[in-house]
Amino acid sequence: MFGISFRTVEKPGIADISVIQKFLDRFSLSFEGRPDASVIAEDEKGTMIGTGSLDRNVIKMMAVDPDWQEAGLSGSIVSRLVEWGRARGMTHFFVFTKPDASARFSGFGFRDVVRFDPHAVLMEMGQPGINQFREYLSSCRVRTNFSGRIGGVVVNCNPFTRGHLYLIEKAASLCAHLYVIVVEADLSSFPFSDRFDLVRCGTDHLSNVTVVRSGDYAVSPATFPSYFLKDASMEKVASIQARLDVTLFADLFVPELGISVRFVGTEPYCPVTGAYNEAMQEVLPPRGIALEVVPRLQLESGEVVSASTVRSMLRNNRWDVVRMMVPDCTWDYLNSDKGKAVIEVIRSSEGRH
């Protein structure tokens, strides 16, 4: 395109972030985190007229100057981001956008994953996509003539605690079969592969429990892009993101696994999780999916068992409290070489994850 130049910036630094953020401000978007790459489109005077970023496999922070909307900048930016990702082995991409912009992305090869009108739509392109994930879920479904309810629990388990075990055991006792869906996004201190193994180990004694992975379709960077809702309050952001994620759960996990009831623990501390629980109450029952809230497990001291408390106790070397809050499988893991390496990361980090 005459007079237009494109720059692809890997791991943009402070200077590039500042320029991009100033441009995004015009569109009520915020610059979020440290994306792997950002594309900057400039006119012949060097003025930014468009941008987009790639964070893992999520295309985000897309914006184009209205005066250049007819120049095909969006397609050029998306193409460059996808090419950058494919050159590094990526084959599957997401974009989170407003419903009125979805037709444009359809023209780039994206297809709808889930909508929450009028606020947001999640789209994807490439393989393996949602159809392949449906096949995975179908392969996990236990084909037995159950006479009772089929339950579902979504957990992160960072790490797996006695609280998680209590929730799963309680839910399993109220169901003919229970599917435990472990969040696959690797944004936690404990790697997904370890979290998944701990859940399987810790629930091995429950004959009516099947542990499955969430893929990119539950509580992932694709379904929780806070950059998109800059001007909204944190409560509104959490509400919209939660409803998108819960709607996807109802559209994908429920039919493929035959789930009729979702179990969740009470959330006394985290407002985002609290908003998520409210979203489930609003979205699931009208679609015929029951929601049952299980009180959180407490120690004799009255303290609620939580993964965040376990991480805090590990950071502060309070192994006595950790031992009371984790089952044997997690305790053994924490004392292994793999566990000790994760603990070192936790102690060197100030983040809540």
URMO-V868757 format. One record per residue. N is the residue number from 0. RES is the residue in three letters. SS is DSSP state (H for helix, E for strand, L for the rest). PHI is phi in whole degrees, 0 to 359 (none if undefined). BURIAL is + if it has 16 or more other C-alpha atoms within 10 Angstrom, else -. Layout:
n = <N & N>
res = <RES & RES>
ss = <SS & SS>
phi = <PHI & PHI>
burial = <BURIAL & BURIAL>
This chain:
n = <0 & 1 & 2 & 3 & 4 & 5 & 6 & 7 & 8 & 9 & 10 & 11 & 12 & 13 & 14 & 15 & 16 & 17 & 18 & 19 & 20 & 21 & 22 & 23 & 24 & 25 & 26 & 27 & 28 & 29 & 30 & 31 & 32 & 33 & 34 & 35 & 36 & 37 & 38 & 39 & 40 & 41 & 42 & 43 & 44 & 45 & 46 & 47 & 48 & 49 & 50 & 51 & 52 & 53 & 54 & 55 & 56 & 57 & 58 & 59 & 60 & 61 & 62 & 63 & 64 & 65 & 66 & 67 & 68 & 69 & 70 & 71 & 72 & 73 & 74 & 75 & 76 & 77 & 78 & 79 & 80 & 81 & 82 & 83 & 84 & 85 & 86 & 87 & 88 & 89 & 90 & 91 & 92 & 93 & 94 & 95 & 96 & 97 & 98 & 99 & 100 & 101 & 102 & 103 & 104 & 105 & 106 & 107 & 108 & 109 & 110 & 111 & 112 & 113 & 114 & 115 & 116 & 117 & 118 & 119 & 120 & 121 & 122 & 123 & 124 & 125 & 126 & 127 & 128 & 129 & 130 & 131 & 132 & 133 & 134 & 135 & 136 & 137 & 138 & 139 & 140 & 141 & 142 & 143 & 144 & 145 & 146 & 147 & 148 & 149 & 150 & 151 & 152 & 153 & 154 & 155 & 156 & 157 & 158 & 159 & 160 & 161 & 162 & 163 & 164 & 165 & 166 & 167 & 168 & 169 & 170 & 171 & 172 & 173 & 174 & 175 & 176 & 177 & 178 & 179 & 180 & 181 & 182 & 183 & 184 & 185 & 186 & 187 & 188 & 189 & 190 & 191 & 192 & 193 & 194 & 195 & 196 & 197 & 198 & 199 & 200 & 201 & 202 & 203 & 204 & 205 & 206 & 207 & 208 & 209 & 210 & 211 & 212 & 213 & 214 & 215 & 216 & 217 & 218 & 219 & 220 & 221 & 222 & 223 & 224 & 225 & 226 & 227 & 228 & 229 & 230 & 231 & 232 & 233 & 234 & 235 & 236 & 237 & 238 & 239 & 240 & 241 & 242 & 243 & 244 & 245 & 246 & 247 & 248 & 249 & 250 & 251 & 252 & 253 & 254 & 255 & 256 & 257 & 258 & 259 & 260 & 261 & 262 & 263 & 264 & 265 & 266 & 267 & 268 & 269 & 270 & 271 & 272 & 273 & 274 & 275 & 276 & 277 & 278 & 279 & 280 & 281 & 282 & 283 & 284 & 285 & 286 & 287 & 288 & 289 & 290 & 291 & 292 & 293 & 294 & 295 & 296 & 297 & 298 & 299 & 300 & 301 & 302 & 303 & 304 & 305 & 306 & 307 & 308 & 309 & 310 & 311 & 312 & 313 & 314 & 315 & 316 & 317 & 318 & 319 & 320 & 321 & 322 & 323 & 324 & 325 & 326 & 327 & 328 & 329 & 330 & 331 & 332 & 333 & 334 & 335 & 336 & 337 & 338 & 339 & 340 & 341 & 342 & 343 & 344 & 345 & 346 & 347 & 348 & 349 & 350 & 351 & 352>
res = <MET & PHE & GLY & ILE & SER & PHE & ARG & THR & VAL & GLU & LYS & PRO & GLY & ILE & ALA & ASP & ILE & SER & VAL & ILE & GLN & LYS & PHE & LEU & ASP & ARG & PHE & SER & LEU & SER & PHE & GLU & GLY & ARG & PRO & ASP & ALA & SER & VAL & ILE & ALA & GLU & ASP & GLU & LYS & GLY & THR & MET & ILE & GLY & THR & GLY & SER & LEU & ASP & ARG & ASN & VAL & ILE & LYS & MET & MET & ALA & VAL & ASP & PRO & ASP & TRP & GLN & GLU & ALA & GLY & LEU & SER & GLY & SER & ILE & VAL & SER & ARG & LEU & VAL & GLU & TRP & GLY & ARG & ALA & ARG & GLY & MET & THR & HIS & PHE & PHE & VAL & PHE & THR & LYS & PRO & ASP & ALA & SER & ALA & ARG & PHE & SER & GLY & PHE & GLY & PHE & ARG & ASP & VAL & VAL & ARG & PHE & ASP & PRO & HIS & ALA & VAL & LEU & MET & GLU & MET & GLY & GLN & PRO & GLY & ILE & ASN & GLN & PHE & ARG & GLU & TYR & LEU & SER & SER & CYS & ARG & VAL & ARG & THR & ASN & PHE & SER & GLY & ARG & ILE & GLY & GLY & VAL & VAL & VAL & ASN & CYS & ASN & PRO & PHE & THR & ARG & GLY & HIS & LEU & TYR & LEU & ILE & GLU & LYS & ALA & ALA & SER & LEU & CYS & ALA & HIS & LEU & TYR & VAL & ILE & VAL & VAL & GLU & ALA & ASP & LEU & SER & SER & PHE & PRO & PHE & SER & ASP & ARG & PHE & ASP & LEU & VAL & ARG & CYS & GLY & THR & ASP & HIS & LEU & SER & ASN & VAL & THR & VAL & VAL & ARG & SER & GLY & ASP & TYR & ALA & VAL & SER & PRO & ALA & THR & PHE & PRO & SER & TYR & PHE & LEU & LYS & ASP & ALA & SER & MET & GLU & LYS & VAL & ALA & SER & ILE & GLN & ALA & ARG & LEU & ASP & VAL & THR & LEU & PHE & ALA & ASP & LEU & PHE & VAL & PRO & GLU & LEU & GLY & ILE & SER & VAL & ARG & PHE & VAL & GLY & THR & GLU & PRO & TYR & CYS & PRO & VAL & THR & GLY & ALA & TYR & ASN & GLU & ALA & MET & GLN & GLU & VAL & LEU & PRO & PRO & ARG & GLY & ILE & ALA & LEU & GLU & VAL & VAL & PRO & ARG & LEU & GLN & LEU & GLU & SER & GLY & GLU & VAL & VAL & SER & ALA & SER & THR & VAL & ARG & SER & MET & LEU & ARG & ASN & ASN & ARG & TRP & ASP & VAL & VAL & ARG & MET & MET & VAL & PRO & ASP & CYS & THR & TRP & ASP & TYR & LEU & ASN & SER & ASP & LYS & GLY & LYS & ALA & VAL & ILE & GLU & VAL & ILE & ARG & SER & SER & GLU & GLY & ARG & HIS>
ss = <L & L & L & L & E & E & E & E & E & E & L & L & L & H & H & H & H & H & H & H & H & H & H & H & H & L & L & L & L & L & L & L & L & L & L & L & E & E & E & E & E & E & L & L & L & L & L & E & E & E & E & E & E & E & E & L & L & E & E & E & E & E & E & E & L & H & H & H & H & H & H & L & H & H & H & H & H & H & H & H & H & H & H & H & H & H & L & L & L & L & L & E & E & E & E & E & E & L & H & H & H & H & H & H & H & H & L & L & L & L & E & E & E & E & E & E & L & L & L & E & E & E & E & E & E & E & L & L & L & H & H & H & H & H & H & H & H & H & H & H & L & L & L & L & L & L & L & L & L & E & E & E & E & E & E & L & L & L & L & L & L & H & H & H & H & H & H & H & H & H & H & H & H & L & L & L & E & E & E & E & E & E & L & L & L & L & L & L & L & L & L & H & H & H & H & H & H & H & H & H & H & H & L & L & L & L & L & L & E & E & E & E & E & L & L & L & L & L & L & L & L & L & L & L & L & H & H & H & H & L & L & L & L & H & H & H & H & H & H & H & H & H & H & H & H & H & H & H & H & H & H & H & H & H & H & H & H & L & L & L & E & E & E & E & E & L & L & L & L & L & H & H & H & H & H & H & H & H & H & H & H & H & H & L & H & H & H & L & L & E & E & E & E & E & L & L & L & E & L & L & L & L & L & E & L & L & H & H & H & H & H & H & H & H & H & L & L & L & H & H & H & H & H & H & H & L & L & H & H & H & H & H & H & H & L & L & H & H & H & H & H & H & H & H & H & H & H & L & L & L & L & L & L>
phi = <none & 298 & 82 & 248 & 237 & 235 & 238 & 254 & 250 & 279 & 44 & 308 & 270 & 301 & 296 & 294 & 300 & 298 & 294 & 295 & 298 & 299 & 291 & 295 & 305 & 294 & 245 & 57 & 245 & 243 & 277 & 243 & 67 & 234 & 298 & 289 & 204 & 230 & 255 & 240 & 258 & 229 & 277 & 294 & 268 & 84 & 273 & 294 & 234 & 187 & 201 & 193 & 225 & 237 & 241 & 58 & 249 & 250 & 278 & 214 & 53 & 273 & 204 & 225 & 305 & 306 & 291 & 245 & 299 & 271 & 270 & 73 & 296 & 302 & 297 & 294 & 293 & 299 & 300 & 291 & 293 & 295 & 299 & 299 & 293 & 296 & 295 & 248 & 92 & 281 & 232 & 219 & 226 & 244 & 219 & 245 & 215 & 278 & 305 & 286 & 256 & 292 & 298 & 298 & 288 & 300 & 292 & 271 & 105 & 275 & 228 & 297 & 254 & 201 & 237 & 227 & 289 & 263 & 268 & 201 & 219 & 257 & 233 & 216 & 215 & 92 & 229 & 284 & 250 & 293 & 294 & 293 & 290 & 301 & 296 & 299 & 298 & 299 & 290 & 274 & 292 & 280 & 270 & 227 & 281 & 285 & 262 & 252 & 283 & 251 & 254 & 220 & 226 & 251 & 226 & 260 & 62 & 243 & 260 & 291 & 244 & 295 & 293 & 298 & 298 & 299 & 300 & 294 & 297 & 296 & 297 & 297 & 289 & 255 & 227 & 288 & 210 & 231 & 257 & 257 & 260 & 264 & 300 & 269 & 303 & 271 & 245 & 251 & 299 & 267 & 301 & 303 & 302 & 287 & 298 & 298 & 296 & 295 & 295 & 296 & 296 & 288 & 247 & 300 & 280 & 261 & 289 & 255 & 240 & 238 & 261 & 230 & 271 & 269 & 61 & 267 & 245 & 208 & 46 & 246 & 302 & 289 & 268 & 233 & 265 & 291 & 302 & 287 & 237 & 302 & 277 & 279 & 290 & 301 & 295 & 291 & 303 & 299 & 295 & 293 & 298 & 296 & 292 & 297 & 293 & 292 & 297 & 296 & 301 & 291 & 281 & 250 & 288 & 298 & 291 & 287 & 254 & 72 & 290 & 241 & 212 & 249 & 254 & 212 & 275 & 296 & 234 & 275 & 247 & 270 & 294 & 294 & 293 & 298 & 295 & 296 & 297 & 296 & 297 & 298 & 295 & 280 & 271 & 284 & 306 & 298 & 261 & 82 & 251 & 289 & 233 & 238 & 260 & 254 & 303 & 291 & 291 & 238 & 285 & 300 & 286 & 96 & 285 & 287 & 283 & 215 & 294 & 296 & 293 & 300 & 297 & 296 & 292 & 295 & 298 & 258 & 62 & 264 & 293 & 296 & 287 & 303 & 298 & 286 & 258 & 239 & 285 & 302 & 297 & 289 & 300 & 297 & 296 & 298 & 266 & 269 & 298 & 296 & 295 & 297 & 294 & 294 & 300 & 299 & 295 & 299 & 290 & 266 & 244 & 258 & 288 & 278 & 261>
burial = <- & - & - & + & - & + & - & + & - & - & + & + & - & - & - & - & + & - & - & + & - & - & + & + & - & - & - & - & + & + & + & + & - & - & + & + & + & + & + & + & + & + & + & - & - & - & - & + & + & + & + & + & + & + & + & - & + & + & + & + & + & + & + & + & + & - & - & - & - & - & - & - & + & + & - & + & + & + & - & + & + & + & - & + & + & - & - & - & - & - & + & + & + & + & + & + & + & + & - & - & - & + & - & - & + & - & - & - & - & + & + & + & + & + & + & + & - & - & - & + & + & + & + & + & + & - & - & - & + & + & - & - & + & + & - & - & + & + & - & + & - & + & - & - & - & - & - & - & + & + & + & + & + & + & + & + & + & + & + & + & + & + & + & + & + & + & + & + & + & - & + & + & - & + & + & + & + & + & + & + & + & + & + & + & + & - & - & + & + & + & - & + & - & + & + & + & - & + & + & + & - & + & + & - & - & - & - & + & + & + & + & + & + & + & + & + & + & + & + & + & + & + & + & + & + & + & + & + & + & + & - & - & - & - & - & - & + & + & + & + & + & + & + & + & + & + & + & + & + & + & - & + & + & + & - & + & + & + & + & + & + & + & + & + & + & + & + & - & - & - & - & + & + & + & + & + & + & - & + & + & + & - & + & + & - & - & - & - & + & + & + & - & - & + & - & + & + & - & - & - & - & - & - & + & + & + & + & - & + & + & + & + & + & + & + & - & - & - & - & - & - & + & + & - & + & + & + & - & + & + & + & - & - & + & - & - & - & - & + & - & - & - & + & - & - & + & - & - & - & - & - & - & ->
